[in-house]
Structure formats: C-alpha cells, structure tokens
Amino acid sequence: MELLRLLARHPGAQLSAAMGGPGAPARTVAALKRVWDEPVDGLDFEKLAGQSDAVFLALPEHAAAELAPPLLARGKRVFDLSGAFRLRDAGLRRRWYPQTPEPPQAVVYGLTERYRDLLRDSTLVACAGCYPTAAILALQPLIQARLLDLGGAPIVIDAKSGVSGAGKSPTERTHFSECHDSLSAYGVFNHRHAVEIEQELGTRVTFVPHLLPIDRGILETIYAMLIPGVDEPSISSTLHAAYANSPFVRLTGSDLPEIKHVAHTNFCDIGWKLNPETRQLVLVVCIDNLVKGAAGQAVQNFNVAFGFDEQAGLN
C-alpha cells in the first residue's frame, strides 16, 4: 500500500498492475480509493512482464526468489523489498534465507546513499532492511574514516520498531492486547538483520531489536567507542561530508531526533553526543520503517536507477 501511494503520485512512473499471490481473487483496497482504483489481481506473470519496465516485489523471501529470475530474464528491472538477495555470502544466505537460490546475476544492495553510483546500471536491487538502513547510515561513514575503536567490545545497536515492522500477518506478539502498553526485546543473537548490518559495516555488532507499541517508526540508540583524539567536530565534519548530497539524511547533532520527526517521510535523522573523557559516542537514528525502511527507499532506488530526480514522488 505504501508503494502504491508513492508511485501513484510519482511524475515519472505509471502504474500498470498491482498483484497478490498466485490464484488470489481480484479485490479492491478501500484504503487506496482514488489512489489506485484498479483491482489488485492474482499473480499473472505474463501480464506483469508484458506491461512493466520495472517491478517492485513486496513478497516473502521465497516468493521473491522464485519470481525475480524470470523477470530479469525478460529484461525487467527488479526492486526487491524482501531479504532474499541482500546477503552476499552464500553460506550466510543459506542459513538465514534457506529458500533463496544463488542470485541470477549481479545484485546491488539498495541503500541509496551508500551505493548511488552502482544503482544507475542495476537490474536487480535488493533494498536494504529497515533496521540496517538506520544503523548503516549512522555508522558506515565513521568506520570508513577510522574514527571508531573496533578493537574492543562490539558496537551496540539498541533498536526499537513499531508494530508494522513485524509484517502483515498477525501473531500473538503483535496482538493488540499483547503489545499495547508494553515493550519487549526479541531476536537477541538470532536476528538476520544483524548479519546484514555486519556485512555492510565489516565489523561485529551487538544488535538487540525491540517491539514498540506504535504503528510505525524506528529509533536506534547506538553505542560505540572513539579512537583517542577524536572530538565532536571530527564526528560532525565526517557525517556532513558523507551526506552533503543526500537529500533524505538530516543531521541534527546534539538535538537528538524523535520518531515523530520522520513518520510518514523518507528522512533518516541522525543525532549524536560524545564524552571526550571516556571516548564514548552515542548516536540516535530515526526512520519510518515503512518509508525509508521499505517503500520509500525502494522508490528512491528506482529514481536513481532510471535517472529521475532522487526526490521524485517522495518530497
């Protein structure tokens, strides 16, 4: 639904089809009235391939892995929102996404700000996960600039996500009476987004996600140690240089961001504080998990891949 809302107002995109699973009956979606009034059909591969230049896959991993190769073979450009093709290491992919085969061709990891140049010639884009998006955007420039001390304890990423981050299928954990007025940790040492974060950062992390009883949004509090001599201007100048040409990254410095500041937008807000005496750095990062963490980022990748203004349909 987020994808349809964004693409329907995109000046360079024309929606040609919206489909559900194989054999699903055609249906209209009341929440999309006057946005997409056509029915959401069951999967019809020939129609999908015949009417589209680009295909967005918002499917479970096994379904995306099955559908992407034949679409690519038909010359379509595929933007996959699942985790099917995010992991480069075949062994890790077999462990965390066992139903995903070897990627049919080169895959570009779809974190726009970090892989913008590769996206321009991409055909298969594995859009970044929601938790990894926030963590990588905050940490990767600092690691590349060698400002963080990676020789001791791992970086700690304390992450909290709204209920929509758990997906559409209802579970006991996401039942209103279970999650309302509560806060719970899950997936400790057993969450596939930790592997994705480590792949992109090139270092170990301790990643602990939490379920926050709100509809949407992610807030991550990240704890790291600084190399001796690194001060606040070094952190600030490195992040500002990294994102000088990134319209959706907002650097807030010591004015720490909040989820309400980014909800329903494609922004990633990054704030930070450091203790020079103890060399401790705390980063606070916020995104909307349904937009910058999913549909918005997919559209942002699409914009770069097809040569549109990066902000088209998103500003």
VOBA-1610 file (N, C-alpha, C; in pm, whole numbers, padded with zeros to 5 digits, always signed):
BEGIN
Met+00082-00121+00000Met+00000+00000+00000Met+00086+00126+00000Glu+00195+00126+00078Glu+00284+00242+00078Glu+00345+00263-00061Leu+00386+00156-00125Leu+00443+00166-00260Leu+00342+00225-00358Leu+00220+00177-00355Leu+00118+00227-00447Leu+00091+00375-00422Arg+00086+00415-00297Arg+00063+00556-00267Arg+00175+00644-00324Leu+00298+00599-00307Leu+00413+00678-00354Leu+00421+00680-00506Leu+00404+00564-00568Leu+00420+00557-00714Leu+00303+00623-00787Ala+00186+00625-00725Ala+00071+00688-00790Ala+00092+00838-00810Arg+00172+00901-00726Arg+00196+01045-00739Arg+00332+01075-00800His+00402+00971-00843His+00536+00989-00899His+00525+01047-01040Pro+00596+01156-01069Pro+00580+01222-01200Pro+00636+01141-01317Gly+00723+01043-01291Gly+00782+00968-01399Gly+00739+00823-01407Ala+00649+00781-01321Ala+00605+00642-01316Ala+00457+00631-01352Gln+00424+00524-01420Gln+00284+00494-01450Gln+00256+00353-01400Leu+00165+00343-01306Leu+00130+00213-01251Leu+00056+00130-01356Ser+00105+00009-01380Ser+00041-00075-01480Ser-00033-00194-01420Ala+00009-00239-01303Ala-00057-00354-01241Ala-00019-00362-01095Ala-00110-00415-01015Ala-00082-00449-00876Ala-00137-00589-00854Met-00052-00677-00802Met-00089-00818-00794Met-00058-00876-00657Gly-00139-00974-00619Gly-00115-01050-00498Gly-00056-01186-00533Gly-00085-01286-00452Gly-00029-01418-00474Gly-00098-01493-00586Pro-00038-01602-00631Pro-00099-01684-00737Pro-00236-01734-00694Gly-00335-01720-00782Gly-00468-01771-00755Gly-00553-01685-00665Ala-00497-01572-00617Ala-00576-01485-00529Ala-00685-01417-00609Pro-00806-01405-00555Pro-00913-01337-00629Pro-00885-01188-00640Ala-00932-01128-00749Ala-00918-00983-00765Ala-00995-00912-00656Arg-00938-00804-00604Arg-01006-00730-00499Arg-00966-00583-00507Thr-01050-00497-00457Thr-01016-00356-00446Thr-00979-00328-00301Val-00896-00227-00282Val-00850-00191-00148Val-00910-00057-00111Ala-00999-00058-00013Ala-01072+00064+00022Ala-00979+00177+00061Ala-00869+00145+00129Ala-00778+00249+00176Ala-00707+00319+00061Leu-00711+00260-00059Leu-00642+00319-00174Leu-00739+00385-00274Lys-00863+00406-00233Lys-00961+00467-00322Lys-00911+00602-00372Arg-00921+00624-00503Arg-00873+00743-00574Arg-00721+00752-00579Val-00653+00655-00522Val-00509+00642-00539Val-00482+00534-00642Trp-00543+00417-00619Trp-00535+00304-00713Trp-00672+00238-00712Asp-00754+00271-00809Asp-00891+00220-00814Asp-00903+00089-00891Glu-00795+00048-00957Glu-00796-00079-01026Glu-00792-00194-00925Pro-00836-00312-00964Pro-00828-00425-00870Pro-00685-00471-00849Val-00661-00527-00732Val-00537-00600-00707Val-00563-00743-00748Asp-00502-00786-00858Asp-00528-00918-00915Asp-00440-01024-00851Gly-00474-01150-00880Gly-00382-01258-00850Gly-00263-01252-00946Leu-00157-01319-00911Leu-00035-01312-00991Leu-00058-01367-01132Asp-00025-01284-01230Asp-00029-01323-01371Asp+00106-01282-01429Phe+00200-01378-01439Phe+00336-01345-01476Phe+00344-01281-01614Glu+00273-01335-01711Glu+00282-01282-01847Glu+00232-01138-01853Lys+00125-01109-01782Lys+00074-00972-01779Lys+00174-00881-01709Leu+00229-00928-01599Leu+00325-00849-01523Leu+00448-00817-01607Ala+00504-00918-01670Ala+00624-00899-01752Ala+00595-00819-01878Gly+00475-00836-01933Gly+00442-00770-02058Gly+00410-00623-02044Gln+00366-00581-01926Gln+00318-00443-01910Gln+00414-00354-01832Ser+00528-00408-01787Ser+00611-00334-01692Ser+00755-00319-01741Asp+00815-00206-01709Asp+00959-00187-01725Asp+01031-00219-01594Ala+00967-00185-01484Ala+01023-00210-01351Ala+00918-00281-01267Val+00964-00374-01184Val+00874-00450-01097Val+00925-00439-00954Phe+00836-00401-00863Phe+00866-00397-00721Phe+00809-00523-00657Leu+00891-00596-00586Leu+00848-00719-00518Leu+00837-00693-00368Ala+00716-00691-00316Ala+00691-00679-00173Ala+00632-00811-00127Leu+00716-00914-00128Leu+00673-01052-00109Leu+00758-01121-00003Pro+00713-01234+00050Pro+00802-01316+00133Pro+00925-01358+00053Glu+01035-01387+00124Glu+01162-01414+00058Glu+01153-01525-00046His+01086-01636-00013His+01083-01748-00106His+01008-01712-00235Ala+00904-01629-00222Ala+00828-01589-00341Ala+00910-01493-00428Ala+00980-01399-00363Ala+01064-01306-00438Ala+01176-01379-00510Ala+01235-01479-00443Ala+01345-01555-00502Ala+01298-01636-00623Glu+01174-01677-00622Glu+01119-01754-00733Glu+01082-01664-00850Leu+01034-01544-00822Leu+00981-01458-00926Leu+01088-01370-00992Ala+01190-01331-00917Ala+01290-01239-00971Ala+01364-01293-01093Pro+01415-01418-01092Pro+01494-01465-01208Pro+01419-01460-01341Pro+01295-01509-01350Pro+01227-01500-01481Pro+01196-01357-01524Leu+01174-01267-01427Leu+01154-01127-01463Leu+01281-01066-01521Leu+01394-01098-01460Leu+01521-01048-01511Leu+01549-01105-01649Ala+01514-01231-01668Ala+01535-01294-01799Ala+01452-01227-01908Arg+01341-01166-01869Arg+01256-01093-01965Arg+01298-00947-01980Gly+01411-00910-01919Gly+01463-00775-01935Gly+01404-00673-01842Lys+01337-00717-01735Lys+01278-00623-01641Lys+01380-00585-01534Arg+01364-00466-01479Arg+01447-00422-01366Arg+01366-00446-01239Val+01428-00516-01145Val+01357-00566-01028Val+01407-00497-00902Phe+01313-00449-00821Phe+01343-00387-00693Phe+01275-00472-00585Asp+01357-00549-00515Asp+01307-00648-00420Asp+01313-00593-00279Leu+01198-00586-00212Leu+01193-00536-00076Leu+01215-00645+00028Ser+01222-00769-00013Ser+01247-00878+00082Ser+01397-00891+00107Gly+01432-00985+00194Gly+01574-01009+00223Gly+01637-01114+00135Ala+01567-01162+00033Ala+01611-01278-00043Ala+01752-01265-00098Phe+01790-01148-00145Phe+01917-01132-00215Phe+02011-01033-00146Arg+01984-00997-00021Arg+02067-00896+00046Arg+02204-00947+00086Leu+02214-01073+00126Leu+02340-01125+00178Leu+02427-01178+00065Arg+02552-01133+00062Arg+02642-01172-00046Arg+02705-01309-00022Asp+02730-01344+00102Asp+02794-01471+00134Asp+02693-01585+00118Ala+02728-01683+00035Ala+02634-01791+00005Ala+02600-01872+00130Gly+02698-01896+00216Gly+02672-01972+00338Gly+02575-01900+00431Leu+02594-01771+00448Leu+02503-01693+00533Leu+02364-01686+00471Arg+02360-01676+00339Arg+02229-01672+00272Arg+02155-01803+00291Arg+02226-01915+00283Arg+02161-02046+00305Arg+02110-02058+00448Arg+02181-01999+00543Arg+02139-02009+00682Arg+02017-01923+00712Trp+02020-01797+00666Trp+01916-01702+00704Trp+01801-01695+00605Tyr+01828-01729+00479Tyr+01724-01730+00376Tyr+01736-01861+00297Pro+01704-01973+00360Pro+01733-02104+00301Pro+01660-02134+00172Gln+01554-02062+00144Gln+01478-02088+00021Gln+01525-02001-00096Thr+01632-01925-00074Thr+01683-01837-00179Thr+01797-01904-00253Pro+01787-01919-00384Pro+01896-01977-00462Pro+02008-01875-00484Glu+02111-01917-00554Glu+02217-01824-00595Glu+02154-01714-00680Pro+02187-01586-00653Pro+02129-01478-00733Pro+02156-01499-00882Pro+02058-01469-00966Pro+02073-01496-01109Pro+02175-01406-01177Gln+02207-01292-01118Gln+02306-01201-01175Gln+02348-01104-01066Ala+02432-01007-01102Ala+02484-00913-01002Ala+02371-00843-00928Val+02387-00836-00797Val+02288-00771-00712Val+02348-00644-00654Val+02273-00536-00658Val+02314-00412-00593Val+02238-00400-00462Tyr+02311-00379-00353Tyr+02247-00359-00223Tyr+02183-00220-00223Gly+02053-00217-00202Gly+01975-00096-00224Gly+01968-00001-00107Leu+02082+00048-00063Leu+02086+00159+00032Leu+02136+00279-00047Thr+02045+00363-00089Thr+02072+00464-00192Thr+02194+00548-00162Glu+02203+00598-00040Glu+02310+00692-00006Glu+02449+00631-00014Arg+02459+00500+00003Arg+02590+00435+00005Arg+02625+00370-00128Tyr+02526+00343-00214Tyr+02552+00271-00340Tyr+02490+00343-00459Arg+02481+00473-00451Arg+02414+00551-00555Arg+02474+00525-00694Asp+02607+00521-00705Asp+02671+00504-00835Asp+02639+00367-00896Leu+02632+00262-00814Leu+02603+00128-00866Leu+02458+00114-00910Leu+02370+00190-00850Leu+02227+00177-00881Leu+02195+00219-01024Arg+02276+00307-01080Arg+02244+00361-01213Arg+02243+00253-01321Asp+02323+00151-01306Asp+02328+00043-01406Asp+02269-00088-01354Ser+02195-00081-01245Ser+02147-00203-01179Ser+02026-00262-01251Thr+02012-00393-01242Thr+01891-00460-01288Thr+01820-00531-01173Leu+01896-00579-01074Leu+01838-00642-00955Leu+01887-00567-00832Val+01794-00502-00763Val+01826-00424-00644Val+01763-00491-00523Ala+01847-00529-00427Ala+01800-00585-00301Ala+01791-00471-00201Cys+01671-00415-00186Cys+01654-00299-00099Cys+01690-00334+00045Ala+01761-00243+00109Ala+01812-00267+00244Ala+01698-00287+00344Gly+01726-00364+00448Gly+01629-00384+00555Gly+01610-00257+00636Cys+01503-00253+00713Cys+01471-00130+00787Cys+01570-00102+00899Tyr+01593-00201+00987Tyr+01691-00180+01094Tyr+01830-00151+01037Pro+01878-00228+00937Pro+02010-00198+00881Pro+02021-00060+00821Thr+01915-00010+00757Thr+01921+00122+00697Thr+01965+00226+00799Ala+01899+00229+00913Ala+01931+00329+01015Ala+02072+00310+01068Ala+02109+00187+01100Ala+02240+00160+01160Ala+02354+00191+01064Ile+02341+00148+00940Ile+02448+00166+00842Ile+02468+00313+00809Leu+02359+00386+00789Leu+02372+00527+00757Leu+02443+00604+00868Ala+02419+00567+00993Ala+02484+00636+01104Ala+02630+00595+01119Leu+02661+00468+01100Leu+02793+00416+01138Leu+02893+00407+01024Gln+02849+00378+00903Gln+02946+00347+00797Gln+03044+00461+00769Pro+03000+00588+00760Pro+03099+00693+00737Pro+03204+00704+00848Leu+03164+00680+00973Leu+03256+00691+01085Leu+03356+00576+01085Ile+03310+00457+01047Ile+03400+00342+01037Ile+03498+00361+00922Gln+03449+00407+00808Gln+03536+00428+00693Gln+03641+00536+00721Ala+03606+00634+00803Ala+03701+00739+00839Ala+03792+00697+00954Arg+03776+00576+01004Arg+03859+00520+01113Arg+03850+00606+01240Leu+03730+00649+01273Leu+03708+00727+01393Leu+03665+00642+01512Leu+03620+00518+01486Leu+03570+00433+01592Leu+03672+00327+01631Asp+03680+00298+01759Asp+03768+00194+01811Asp+03695+00060+01800Leu+03738-00023+01706Leu+03671-00151+01681Leu+03747-00268+01743Gly+03849-00239+01822Gly+03932-00345+01876Gly+03882-00404+02006Gly+03785-00341+02069Gly+03734-00390+02195Gly+03598-00456+02182Ala+03505-00415+02268Ala+03369-00470+02264Ala+03299-00426+02136Pro+03210-00509+02083Pro+03138-00472+01961Pro+03052-00348+01981Ile+03025-00279+01873Ile+02929-00170+01873Ile+02792-00225+01917Val+02722-00152+02000Val+02590-00194+02049Val+02482-00112+01978Ile+02387-00182+01917Ile+02274-00118+01849Ile+02146-00159+01921Asp+02092-00067+01996Asp+01967-00088+02071Asp+01855-00029+01985Ala+01774-00117+01923Ala+01679-00074+01821Ala+01535-00101+01863Lys+01448-00006+01831Lys+01306-00020+01864Lys+01223+00013+01741Ser+01127-00074+01712Ser+01045-00058+01591Ser+00897-00067+01624Gly+00819+00008+01547Gly+00674-00001+01557Gly+00623-00136+01508Val+00497-00165+01537Val+00440-00297+01512Val+00437-00332+01363Ser+00425-00233+01276Ser+00423-00264+01133Ser+00553-00327+01087Gly+00661-00310+01163Gly+00787-00374+01128Gly+00782-00525+01138Ala+00683-00578+01207Ala+00671-00723+01222Ala+00597-00788+01106Gly+00556-00707+01007Gly+00488-00763+00891Gly+00337-00762+00906Lys+00271-00808+00801Lys+00125-00800+00795Lys+00055-00914+00868Ser+00116-01032+00869Ser+00050-01149+00929Ser+00040-01133+01080Pro-00079-01147+01137Pro-00094-01131+01282Pro-00032-01247+01358Thr+00027-01215+01472Thr+00084-01316+01560Thr+00043-01283+01703Glu+00072-01376+01794Glu+00043-01348+01934Glu+00121-01225+01982Arg+00246-01212+01937Arg+00329-01098+01981Arg+00272-00965+01935Thr+00212-00963+01814Thr+00161-00836+01761Thr+00014-00814+01790His-00049-00906+01859His-00188-00887+01902His-00197-00763+01989Phe-00301-00682+01970Phe-00312-00555+02040Phe-00296-00571+02191Ser-00364-00668+02247Ser-00361-00683+02392Ser-00225-00729+02443Glu-00141-00784+02356Glu-00008-00827+02397Glu+00095-00715+02388Cys+00088-00634+02281Cys+00193-00534+02262Cys+00155-00396+02316His+00026-00366+02328His-00014-00235+02377His+00035-00214+02519Asp+00089-00094+02545Asp+00131-00055+02679Asp+00244-00144+02730Ser+00327-00193+02637Ser+00438-00280+02676Ser+00558-00251+02588Leu+00670-00310+02620Leu+00793-00301+02540Leu+00868-00431+02560Ser+00908-00496+02449Ser+00972-00627+02462Ser+01087-00640+02364Ala+01191-00709+02408Ala+01304-00742+02322Ala+01277-00875+02253Tyr+01336-00894+02136Tyr+01318-01020+02063Tyr+01439-01043+01973Gly+01456-01163+01925Gly+01560-01195+01828Gly+01701-01167+01876Val+01725-01177+02007Val+01859-01148+02059Val+01957-01255+02012Phe+02065-01214+01948Phe+02166-01303+01888Phe+02107-01396+01783Asn+01988-01362+01734Asn+01922-01452+01638Asn+01835-01373+01541His+01884-01257+01498His+01807-01175+01405His+01889-01155+01278Arg+01829-01185+01164Arg+01904-01181+01039Arg+01948-01041+00998His+01888-00939+01056His+01934-00804+01024His+02071-00776+01084Ala+02107-00846+01191Ala+02242-00829+01247Ala+02348-00869+01146Val+02323-00978+01074Val+02418-01025+00972Val+02428-00924+00859Glu+02316-00867+00822Glu+02314-00768+00715Glu+02393-00643+00756Ile+02375-00599+00879Ile+02450-00483+00929Ile+02599-00512+00929Glu+02637-00629+00979Glu+02779-00665+00985Glu+02840-00676+00845Gln+02764-00725+00750Gln+02812-00733+00612Gln+02853-00595+00561Glu+02768-00496+00585Glu+02792-00363+00530Glu+02896-00284+00609Leu+02903-00308+00739Leu+02998-00233+00822Leu+03135-00299+00829Gly+03140-00430+00803Gly+03267-00500+00810Gly+03317-00519+00951Thr+03228-00520+01049Thr+03267-00540+01188Thr+03153-00604+01263Arg+03183-00666+01378Arg+03081-00729+01460Arg+03001-00624+01535Val+02874-00652+01556Val+02787-00565+01635Val+02705-00650+01730Thr+02660-00589+01838Thr+02558-00649+01924Thr+02428-00576+01894Phe+02336-00648+01830Phe+02211-00589+01782Phe+02094-00646+01860Val+02019-00560+01926Val+01903-00605+02005Val+01780-00526+01960Pro+01686-00590+01887Pro+01564-00521+01846Pro+01456-00532+01954His+01368-00434+01955His+01256-00429+02049His+01128-00396+01974Leu+01017-00446+02025Leu+00886-00414+01969Leu+00826-00298+02047Leu+00803-00188+01975Leu+00749-00067+02036Leu+00601-00057+02001Pro+00513-00028+02096Pro+00369-00029+02070Pro+00320+00098+02000Ile+00376+00124+01880Ile+00329+00231+01793Ile+00312+00172+01654Asp+00243+00243+01566Asp+00215+00191+01433Asp+00340+00178+01348Arg+00422+00284+01344Arg+00535+00288+01252Arg+00648+00369+01314Gly+00768+00344+01263Gly+00884+00420+01307Gly+00988+00332+01373Ile+01115+00370+01357Ile+01227+00303+01422Ile+01313+00409+01489Leu+01355+00380+01610Leu+01457+00459+01680Leu+01567+00365+01724Glu+01691+00395+01685Glu+01806+00316+01726Glu+01900+00403+01807Thr+01937+00354+01924Thr+02040+00417+02006Thr+02165+00331+01994Ile+02272+00389+01942Ile+02393+00314+01908Ile+02507+00361+01998Tyr+02578+00263+02057Tyr+02687+00293+02149Tyr+02818+00244+02090Ala+02918+00333+02081Ala+03047+00297+02025Ala+03157+00370+02100Met+03280+00321+02083Met+03398+00385+02141Met+03477+00455+02032Leu+03533+00571+02068Leu+03608+00651+01974Leu+03758+00623+01984Ile+03828+00639+01874Ile+03974+00636+01874Ile+04023+00755+01957Pro+04131+00741+02035Pro+04183+00855+02112Pro+04207+00976+02023Gly+04165+01091+02071Gly+04185+01216+01999Gly+04069+01258+01912Val+03972+01171+01889Val+03855+01207+01807Val+03763+01296+01890Asp+03725+01409+01832Asp+03638+01503+01903Asp+03507+01524+01827Glu+03419+01605+01883Glu+03288+01628+01822Glu+03299+01688+01683Pro+03387+01788+01659Pro+03398+01840+01522Pro+03439+01733+01420Ser+03517+01634+01462Ser+03555+01526+01369Ser+03433+01442+01330Ile+03351+01411+01429Ile+03229+01335+01401Ile+03137+01416+01310Ser+03115+01541+01344Ser+03025+01627+01268Ser+03073+01646+01124Ser+03200+01677+01106Ser+03250+01704+00971Ser+03246+01578+00885Thr+03272+01462+00944Thr+03269+01336+00869Thr+03129+01305+00820Leu+03031+01319+00908Leu+02893+01290+00868Leu+02840+01393+00769His+02874+01519+00790His+02827+01622+00696His+02890+01603+00558Ala+03015+01564+00554Ala+03080+01538+00425Ala+03017+01418+00356Ala+02985+01314+00434Ala+02928+01191+00376Ala+02791+01217+00315Tyr+02713+01307+00373Tyr+02574+01325+00331Tyr+02545+01463+00275Ala+02649+01530+00226Ala+02630+01664+00171Ala+02535+01665+00052Asn+02531+01556-00023Asn+02446+01547-00141Asn+02335+01444-00125Ser+02294+01421-00002Ser+02190+01323+00027Ser+02067+01394+00084Pro+01965+01415+00001Pro+01852+01498+00044Pro+01768+01438+00155Phe+01780+01307+00178Phe+01693+01244+00278Phe+01764+01212+00409Val+01889+01251+00423Val+01958+01235+00551Val+01969+01371+00617Arg+01912+01382+00736Arg+01916+01508+00811Arg+02002+01487+00936Leu+02106+01567+00951Leu+02197+01557+01063Leu+02158+01660+01168Thr+02125+01612+01288Thr+02069+01700+01391Thr+02168+01731+01503Gly+02287+01671+01500Gly+02386+01699+01603Gly+02337+01662+01741Ser+02356+01753+01835Ser+02317+01724+01974Ser+02167+01735+01998Asp+02093+01783+01898Asp+01947+01788+01907Asp+01894+01651+01861Leu+01881+01560+01953Leu+01857+01419+01918Leu+01719+01400+01855Pro+01712+01319+01749Pro+01586+01304+01674Pro+01483+01218+01747Glu+01361+01227+01699Glu+01249+01150+01753Glu+01171+01088+01638Ile+01099+00982+01666Ile+01023+00912+01562Ile+00920+01003+01497Lys+00854+01087+01574Lys+00751+01175+01516Lys+00809+01271+01413His+00939+01297+01420His+01001+01389+01325His+01014+01326+01185Val+01010+01194+01178Val+01031+01127+01049Val+00911+01045+01003Ala+00811+01028+01086Ala+00696+00944+01049Ala+00631+00995+00920His+00597+00901+00831His+00534+00929+00701His+00627+01005+00607Thr+00759+01001+00630Thr+00854+01066+00540Thr+00965+00967+00505Asn+01047+01005+00407Asn+01161+00924+00367Asn+01291+00973+00432Phe+01280+01053+00535Phe+01400+01105+00601Phe+01463+01003+00696Cys+01595+01013+00708Cys+01669+00947+00815Cys+01736+01058+00895Asp+01700+01070+01021Asp+01757+01173+01108Asp+01863+01111+01198Ile+01979+01174+01204Ile+02091+01122+01283Ile+02140+01231+01378Gly+02140+01201+01507Gly+02195+01290+01608Gly+02301+01218+01689Trp+02380+01291+01764Trp+02488+01227+01839Trp+02533+01314+01956Lys+02589+01246+02054Lys+02655+01309+02168Lys+02778+01224+02201Leu+02885+01289+02249Leu+03003+01213+02288Leu+03059+01266+02418Asn+03132+01176+02486Asn+03201+01208+02611Asn+03350+01199+02583Pro+03418+01313+02565Pro+03560+01307+02528Pro+03648+01244+02634Glu+03607+01250+02761Glu+03689+01194+02867Glu+03689+01041+02863Thr+03574+00982+02833Thr+03564+00836+02830Thr+03569+00779+02689Arg+03569+00867+02586Arg+03572+00829+02444Arg+03444+00756+02403Gln+03335+00780+02472Gln+03207+00716+02439Gln+03129+00802+02339Leu+03072+00736+02241Leu+02987+00802+02142Leu+02849+00737+02145Val+02746+00820+02149Val+02608+00773+02138Val+02546+00838+02016Leu+02496+00755+01925Leu+02424+00802+01807Leu+02277+00766+01824Val+02188+00856+01786Val+02044+00829+01786Val+01995+00849+01644Val+01929+00746+01589Val+01887+00747+01449Val+01738+00714+01441Cys+01665+00786+01357Cys+01522+00761+01341Cys+01485+00753+01193Ile+01403+00656+01158Ile+01342+00647+01026Ile+01199+00598+01042Asp+01121+00612+00936Asp+00991+00544+00927Asp+01018+00409+00860Asn+00989+00301+00929Asn+01023+00168+00877Asn+00946+00134+00750Leu+00828+00195+00728Leu+00750+00166+00608Leu+00792+00253+00489Val+00863+00363+00515Val+00900+00453+00406Val+01050+00440+00382Lys+01133+00512+00456Lys+01278+00498+00434Lys+01325+00355+00461Gly+01254+00283+00545Gly+01292+00144+00573Gly+01235+00044+00475Ala+01154+00088+00378Ala+01092-00008+00285Ala+01050+00062+00156Ala+00923+00103+00147Ala+00867+00151+00020Ala+00936+00277-00031Gly+00963+00373+00057Gly+01026+00497+00014Gly+01166+00473-00038Gln+01241+00390+00030Gln+01376+00359-00016Gln+01374+00286-00150Ala+01275+00199-00170Ala+01263+00131-00299Ala+01239+00233-00411Val+01154+00332-00385Val+01127+00436-00485Val+01251+00523-00505Gln+01323+00552-00398Gln+01446+00629-00409Gln+01548+00555-00495Asn+01562+00423-00475Asn+01650+00342-00559Asn+01603+00344-00706Phe+01474+00332-00725Phe+01414+00338-00859Phe+01447+00470-00928Asn+01437+00580-00852Asn+01466+00711-00910Asn+01609+00720-00962Val+01704+00674-00880Val+01844+00680-00921Val+01869+00586-01039Ala+01811+00466-01034Ala+01834+00367-01139Ala+01782+00415-01275Phe+01671+00489-01275Phe+01611+00533-01401Phe+01645+00678-01437Gly+01729+00742-01356Gly+01771+00878-01388Gly+01672+00986-01355Phe+01576+00959-01268Phe+01484+01062-01223Phe+01549+01144-01111Asp+01489+01256-01079Asp+01527+01329-00959Asp+01513+01233-00841Glu+01616+01229-00756Glu+01614+01134-00644Glu+01496+01153-00551Gln+01441+01275-00547Gln+01331+01305-00456Gln+01194+01288-00522Ala+01189+01247-00647Ala+01062+01236-00719Ala+00966+01141-00647Gly+00845+01189-00625Gly+00743+01108-00559Gly+00760+01097-00409Leu+00867+01157-00355Leu+00897+01138-00212Leu+00900+01269-00133Asn+00902+01383-00204Asn+00916+01510-00132Asn+00780+01578-00117
//
